[in-house]
Amino acid sequence: MKSIKLLITLLICVCLMGISYFPIKSFVEAKQKGPVLTIGLMTDIQYCDCDSRKVFKIVWSDRHYRKSLKKLDEAVQTFNKKDVDFTMNAGDSIDHDFNSYKPVIKRYDKLNKPLYNVLGNHDFPNHNLDALKPLKMERDYYSFSKKGYRFIFLNTNEISTYATKAGTKEYDEAIHMLSGLQQQHKIFAEHYNGALSKNQLAWFEKELKKAKKLGEKVIITAHHPVFPVKEDNAWNADQVLKLMDKYNNVVAYFNGHSHEGYYHIRNGVHHMNLKGMLETKNKNSFAVLKIYKNQMFLDGYGREKDRILKIKKVYKK
């Protein structure tokens, strides 16, 4: 198992160098006490009954749409076997055909514990919020609290050219924002990205403020990344980061969209772009996140790597 290999590697590093980013004692103690929460993570299943193809978007993407169902089966079986408390999906359940939801939802329904989705840019085949119904989502952005954590799910597609219909006020707003970003030569000024509305940003701040008052740590799930600056970022990522900095209680931000995946840390916040499940012919990609008192362990499957993520201290205000 990859987590055991990781522990062995850490032990060797400690013995040879006498140092470690995380004290090995706390690593062992945490494993003995058991996790506070165990969470399934996946993104960009992007199923459709379509032939595989290579797509160039920043880097070459090797998309195997039909293979996603078998990969999803494996992920669901693993999440059930690991008895996760719930699963978080960072968007793009389908590629472009609304009928593709049926076989995907059939597999989602096999999960023993709750599934919390966010919408991705491919979840708008009808250019509206129709996907909420098959995905069993009451709202396109929402939150809940559990065991000292507030989980916030954002809709980074709210203002976009694909989530709105041409000729509407919302579509015109998206075109105006995109044109402004293009004039400023922003690398993320792309038609497949989007933004949070003023109303959603105000709601987001209220959620962070509530969590701060209660001393809750915050974990965010969204489709688009917000850090570092990349071609796939949400249009108003800077505003999201500004609010995160203001309350300083976010410990992790999980997203999809960039299928190749990457990891960065900023101000103690782990920005984890999960790898897209549909990529590659035979290798899967998903993870099980185990949250302990002072750190999180990401147990990666397939292309997703194992990681140890230190949890920064969060204070009430």
N, C-alpha and C positions, 0 to 999 in steps of 0.2 A: 504494500500500500504506500502511496506517495507520501502521506503524512508521516509514516514511520521513517521513510528515507530522509524526510526533512529533519526529523528529530535527531537522527544519527549524524547528519551533516552539521547540525548546530552543535552537537556535543563535540565533534572533531574540531570545529572552529574555536570553541571555547578552550579546549585542551591545548591547541597549538598556539593560539594568540592571547589567551587569557582575557579576551574581551568578547562581548556580544551586544548587539543592539538591544536585545531583550534578555534579562537575566534568566539563565537556564532554570534556576530554582522556581521562579514564578511560572515558567512554561510547564514544568512537571506538576507543580501544585494545582495549576488550573486544570490540567488534564485529569487529575485525580478527583477534584471536586465536581467536575461536570459542568457543561455550559448552562448559561442563563437562558439562552435561546438557540435553537438550531433552525436555519432558514435555507430553503432551496433557492437557487438563483439561476436564471436562464434569460436568453434574449435572442431576438432575430431568428426565430424559427422560419419565418417567411415562406410558409408552404404554398405551393400551387401545383397543379397537375401540368407541369411544364418541363420541357427539356432542359438539361443542365447547360450552362453557358458561362463564359468568362466575361466579366464586366470591368472596365477601367474606371475607377473613381478614386483618385488620389494614388491608389495602388491597384494592382490587378486583383480582382475578386473572382474566386472559383465557386460558383453557386450551383448547388445540387438540390433543387427544390423538392423533388419527390422523395429524396433521401431523408428529408426533415421529419417525416412521420415516424420512421423507424428510430431515429435519434431521440425524438420526443418520447417515444415508448420507453427507451432506456432511461431517460432522465426521470420520468414519472415513477418507474419501478425503483430507481435509486432513492428518490425522495421518500417514497413510502417505506422502503427498507430501513432508511436512516431515521424514520419517524420524525421528520422535520415538523416544527410547530406551524409553519406555513411556507408558502413559496412566493417569490416575487419575480415577475416577468417584466423586463424592461422594454417591451414593445415589439411591434412588427410580427404579429402572430401569423399573418398571411402576406402574400406578395402583392396581388392586385385584384383578385377575383373574390367578391363577397361570398360566393358559394364555397370557397376554400375553408371558411370557418368551421363548417360542419365536421369534417374529419379531425380537425385540430381540437375543437371543443369536446368531441367524443373522448379524446385522450386526456384533456384537462379534467374531465369528470371522473377519471379514475384515481385522481389524487385523494388521499385519505384526509388531508387537512386543507384549509382554505388556500386559495390562489388569489393573489393581488396583482392586477395588471395595470400597466400604463399603456397609453396609445403611442404607436410609432407612426412615422410618416407613411408607411404602407397600409396602415389601418383605416385609411380614408378613401376606399374605392368609390364611394358615393359622394365624396366631398362634403360630408357632414358627420354627425356623431352616431350614425346608425350602428356602428360597431359596439357601442355600449351594451346593446341588448344581448347579442350572442356571448359577449365576454362577461356578462352578468355584473356590469359596473353601474352603480347608481349615479356616479358623477365622473367627469373626466379628470378631476383632481380632488384629492381627499386625503384623510389622515386617520390614524388611530394610535392609541398608546398601549404598550404592553411591557410589563416588568421593567419599568424605569426608562423605557425608550419611547420616543415618538417617531413613528414612521410616516413620512410625508411623500405622497405620490403626486408628481407634477405633470402637467400637460404642456410640453414644450412645442406643441404643434398648434396651439390655440390661434395665433396669428400666423397664417401661412397661405400660400397660394393653392395648396392641395387639400386643405381641410375646409375650405370655403368655396362657394360656387361663384363663377364669373358673373359679374353684373350686380353683385350684392355689395353692401357697404363694408362688410367684413373683408371681402376679397380686395376691394379698392384700398383698404387700410394696409393689407399685406403687401400689395404692389408698391404702395408709397414707401413703406418701411424698407422693403428690399431694394428699391431704386436708390434710396438715400444711402444705404450701406454700400451699394455698388459704386456710387459716386465717391465714397470715401475709400474705395479700394480695399474693403474688408474681405479677407480670404474666406470667411464663412458666409458671405452674401451669395448663397446658393438657393435654388428653388426647392431643394429637398430638405431645407432647414426651416425652422419656425421660431416663434417667440411666445412668451407669457404675456397676457394682457395686463393692463394696469390693475384691473380687479383681482386677477389671480395673484399678482405681486403683493397687493395689499393683504389678501387672504394668507399668503405665504408668510408675511411678516407677523401677522397675528398668531399664526401657528408657532413660529419660532419664539415669540414673546411668551406665549402660554407655557411652552416647554421650559423656557428659562425660569419662569416663576416657580414651576414645579420641580426644577432641578433635573429634568429629563434630558437625556442625550438624544440627539436627532440623527436618524438615518434617512437619506433621501433616495428615491428611485425616480428616474426620468428616462426619456429615450435619448435625448441629445446631450452630449457632454457640455460642460461649461469651463473646463480647464484641462490642459493649457490651451492657448489659442490655436485652433486647428480649423480646417476646412469644414468639418462636420458640426461645429458648435452651434448652440442656440443663438439666435440673432441678438438677444439681450442677455447673454451670459454674464456680462459685467454687472448688471443690476442684481442678478441672482447671487453672485459672489459678494457684492456689497452688503446684502442683507445677511448672508452667512457670516461675514466678518463682524458685522454690527453686534450680533448676539453670541457669536463664538461658542455655540453649543452643538454644532453639527460635527459628527465624528466620521461620517462616510457618505459618499455620493456615488451611487451605482447607476450605470447607464449602458446603453447599447449603441446602435447606429453605425459606429465605426467597427466593421466586422473583424478587422485584424486585432482589435483590442489593445489596451495599454494601461499602465498604472502610473500615477503620480501622487505626490503628497504636497499639500499646500496649507500652511498655517495649522498643521496637525490634522487636517481633513484628508482622508484617503479617497482619491478620485479613481474609481475602478471602472474602466470601460470593459465590460465583459465581451468575450469573443462571440461572434455570431454563429449560431448552431448550424445554419445551412451551408457554411463554408466547408470546402473539401469533400471529397467523395466518401471517405470511410471514417474520418475522425470526428467524433462528437465534441461538444463543448458546453459544459454547464458546471455548477459548483454547489457545494454545501458550505454555508457559513456558520461557524460555531462561535457564539459570543460568550466570552468569559468576563470576569470582573474587570481586568485591566487590559485585555487584548482580545483580538478576534483571530480565528484561524480559518482561512479559506482553503477548503479541500477541493482542489480542481480535478475535473475529469476530462479526459481527452486532451484537447489543445489548451484548456485553461490550467494555469499554473497554481501550485500551492503557494500560499503567502501567509505571513504572520503580520498582523496589523495592530500596532499599539493604540490603545484608546486614550485619548487625552482627557485630562480632568475637566469636568464641567461644573460650574458653580451657579447657585441660585442668585437671582438678582431681584 
